[in-house]
Amino acid sequence: MGNAGTAPESAAVTVPRFLVSQEALQNSSTVLTGPELHHLRVPRLGIGSDLVLFDGIEHQRHGVVTALDRRQAWIHFADEDL
């Protein structure tokens, strides 16, 4: 019967990336609001979702959505600056 409907084992899972201000990357966590929050909702990310935030210049951080409501999303960084 095969593996109909399943992804090939070689398919890479990509972590969503979001452009933020440099200030958003400076602490152990950050809060996204406004347009940044909207972009997070488009791919339907929720609590526990992995993501990468980057400043478009030279810094990026791996984070996890720890809380989410209609007005903001809380991101905890799981690393130091990548």
Order of alpha helices (4+ residues) and beta strands (2+ residues): beta-beta-alpha-beta-beta-beta
